[in-house]
Amino acid sequence: MQNKNILVTGGAGFLGSHLVHQLLERGNKVTILDDFTHGKELHLKGIFNNPNLKVIKGSITNSHDVEKAFENCQVVFHLAVLDLRQSIKEPEKVNDVVVNGTLNCLKAARDKKVELFVNCSSSEVFGTAQYVPMDEKHPLNPETPYAAAKVAQDVYTFSFGRTYGLPWVTVRPFNMYGPNSHWQGYRGELIPKMIVRAMNKQPLVIFGEGDQTRDFIYVEDAAKGIIDVARNKKCLNNHFNISTKKETSIKKIAETICKEFSLDPNVYIQKQAPRPGDVMRLFGDNSKFQQLTGYVPQTSIEEGIHKTIAWFKSLPYTPDELLNQEVLRSWE
Ligand SMILES: NC(=O)c1ccc[n+]([C@@H]2O[C@H](COP(=O)([O-])OP(=O)(O)OC[C@H]3O[C@@H](n4cnc5c(N)ncnc54)[C@H](O)[C@@H]3O)[C@@H](O)[C@H]2O)c1
């Protein structure tokens, strides 16, 4: 993956911005297609004026924007998305972006004869784990409109491979965290929200004993894993989990953040009643991508949290301003 013209849809978002950084570092020319609903210029700090980067403000739902973005494109990383929580309130809007937007991108990729379509899916397509670690053969049981749309995205990608011979690969990241993650309001994720609370000496809430586990992967590791899959011909036309194969409990996350801020966990970790139906264990088997690419995610949870805190401290907001954005409950 060097000296290529690469398109990244959703390239101003959380994962997209890291992919774009790494692709530029490898000497590629990169075009971003992002409508900046949730993407930010701040995420592209340091590269916004890079002569090898072109940013198109446009939507994957608009075929004119898509056509413009695909001009001279050899490889596409398709990431643009509206998120899970929005899908619960506005399933049609999310369907329009995830399903119809993907279809627009697949048609353009077919017509422009791109060398590779990297389809960014999600571990959400598996639903609640029927067994752990979940491998790529785990049944698809989408439990939210978002996950259902992502399954449609995956199946459309597969079908374009079979019908039109479009070369593809599908990657399914598990829970990513790190710089450029979202902490604000309804879109906020666990780790960034807890960090903002700790910065303000506010309690970190866990449900039950916090024994629930998730597979947290540092976003730069996930981006590198995705690029490694994309550049390996043995990975072509296949699905890959992007995970660490390690379980980390929510309690361990809260304790690690407390330690970073020298907060007494007995005081600052607040237990609330267990949530009914909470998934207790979730982690992904990454053997398939490790065997083919040889890549093992490197960042420990302690190091990843430390780096994420450093990023928060570098933002142009006071802890108080961060907290005001964190507690926004309205999602509109
Ligand atoms: N964040 C995670 O933990 C996670 C886990 C698994 C999979 N994923 C997948 O990774 C990919 C990136 O997710 P993310 O977490 O970086 O999300 P994000 O919201 O940070 O990034 C998505 C980007 O898409 C852009 N976008 C939205 N609608 C668009 C449209 N119509 N046209 C063009 N751009 C549009 C947004 O402005 C944003 O910049 C998605 O495909 C998502 O399903 C994310």
The ligand as an SDF file (V2000), in Angstrom:
LIG
                    3D

 44 48  0  0  0  0  0  0  0  0999 V2000
  -15.8280    3.3150   16.9730 N   0  0  0  0  0  0  0  0  0  0  0  0
  -15.8200    1.9990   17.1320 C   0  0  0  0  0  0  0  0  0  0  0  0
  -15.5090    1.4790   18.2310 O   0  0  0  0  0  0  0  0  0  0  0  0
  -16.1730    1.1000   15.9730 C   0  0  0  0  0  0  0  0  0  0  0  0
  -16.2480   -0.2840   16.2300 C   0  0  0  0  0  0  0  0  0  0  0  0
  -16.5240   -1.1190   15.1620 C   0  0  0  0  0  0  0  0  0  0  0  0
  -16.6850   -0.6320   13.8850 C   0  0  0  0  0  0  0  0  0  0  0  0
  -16.5940    0.6960   13.6560 N   0  0  0  0  0  0  0  0  0  0  0  0
  -16.7490    1.1550   12.2590 C   0  0  0  0  0  0  0  0  0  0  0  0
  -15.6560    1.9980   11.9460 O   0  0  0  0  0  0  0  0  0  0  0  0
  -16.0520    2.9590   10.9660 C   0  0  0  0  0  0  0  0  0  0  0  0
  -15.6990    4.3480   11.4540 C   0  0  0  0  0  0  0  0  0  0  0  0
  -16.3880    4.5890   12.6810 O   0  0  0  0  0  0  0  0  0  0  0  0
  -15.9490    5.7500   13.6740 P   0  0  0  0  0  0  0  0  0  0  0  0
  -16.0630    5.2160   15.0410 O   0  0  0  0  0  0  0  0  0  0  0  0
  -14.6680    6.3370   13.2310 O   0  0  0  0  0  0  0  0  0  0  0  0
  -17.1540    6.7590   13.4650 O   0  0  0  0  0  0  0  0  0  0  0  0
  -17.1320    8.3490   13.2880 P   0  0  0  0  0  0  0  0  0  0  0  0
  -18.5400    8.8040   13.4750 O   0  0  0  0  0  0  0  0  0  0  0  0
  -16.0860    8.9590   14.1140 O   0  0  0  0  0  0  0  0  0  0  0  0
  -16.7260    8.5010   11.7690 O   0  0  0  0  0  0  0  0  0  0  0  0
  -17.6500    8.3620   10.7220 C   0  0  0  0  0  0  0  0  0  0  0  0
  -17.4470    9.5040    9.7490 C   0  0  0  0  0  0  0  0  0  0  0  0
  -18.4220    9.3860    8.6950 O   0  0  0  0  0  0  0  0  0  0  0  0
  -18.8500   10.6940    8.3680 C   0  0  0  0  0  0  0  0  0  0  0  0
  -20.1690   10.6130    7.7140 N   0  0  0  0  0  0  0  0  0  0  0  0
  -21.3840   10.3850    8.2650 C   0  0  0  0  0  0  0  0  0  0  0  0
  -22.3270   10.3980    7.3300 N   0  0  0  0  0  0  0  0  0  0  0  0
  -21.7130   10.6100    6.1410 C   0  0  0  0  0  0  0  0  0  0  0  0
  -22.1490   10.7410    4.8010 C   0  0  0  0  0  0  0  0  0  0  0  0
  -23.4430   10.6400    4.4780 N   0  0  0  0  0  0  0  0  0  0  0  0
  -21.2370   10.9710    3.8340 N   0  0  0  0  0  0  0  0  0  0  0  0
  -19.9200   11.1050    4.1310 C   0  0  0  0  0  0  0  0  0  0  0  0
  -19.4440   11.0070    5.3860 N   0  0  0  0  0  0  0  0  0  0  0  0
  -20.3280   10.7600    6.3810 C   0  0  0  0  0  0  0  0  0  0  0  0
  -18.8930   11.4280    9.6940 C   0  0  0  0  0  0  0  0  0  0  0  0
  -18.8660   12.8370    9.5330 O   0  0  0  0  0  0  0  0  0  0  0  0
  -17.6500   10.8770   10.3870 C   0  0  0  0  0  0  0  0  0  0  0  0
  -16.5240   11.6840   10.1290 O   0  0  0  0  0  0  0  0  0  0  0  0
  -17.5470    2.7550   10.7460 C   0  0  0  0  0  0  0  0  0  0  0  0
  -17.7540    2.0250    9.5740 O   0  0  0  0  0  0  0  0  0  0  0  0
  -17.9900    1.9560   11.9710 C   0  0  0  0  0  0  0  0  0  0  0  0
  -19.1030    1.1420   11.6750 O   0  0  0  0  0  0  0  0  0  0  0  0
  -16.3560    1.5940   14.6700 C   0  0  0  0  0  0  0  0  0  0  0  0
  1  2  1  0
  2  3  2  0
  2  4  1  0
  4  5  1  0
  4 44  2  0
  5  6  2  0
  6  7  1  0
  7  8  2  0
  8  9  1  0
  8 44  1  0
  9 10  1  0
  9 42  1  0
 10 11  1  0
 11 12  1  0
 11 40  1  0
 12 13  1  0
 13 14  1  0
 14 15  2  0
 14 16  1  0
 14 17  1  0
 17 18  1  0
 18 19  2  0
 18 20  1  0
 18 21  1  0
 21 22  1  0
 22 23  1  0
 23 24  1  0
 23 38  1  0
 24 25  1  0
 25 26  1  0
 25 36  1  0
 26 27  1  0
 26 35  1  0
 27 28  2  0
 28 29  1  0
 29 30  1  0
 29 35  2  0
 30 31  1  0
 30 32  2  0
 32 33  1  0
 33 34  2  0
 34 35  1  0
 36 37  1  0
 36 38  1  0
 38 39  1  0
 40 41  1  0
 40 42  1  0
 42 43  1  0
M  CHG  2   8   1  16  -1
M  END
$$$$
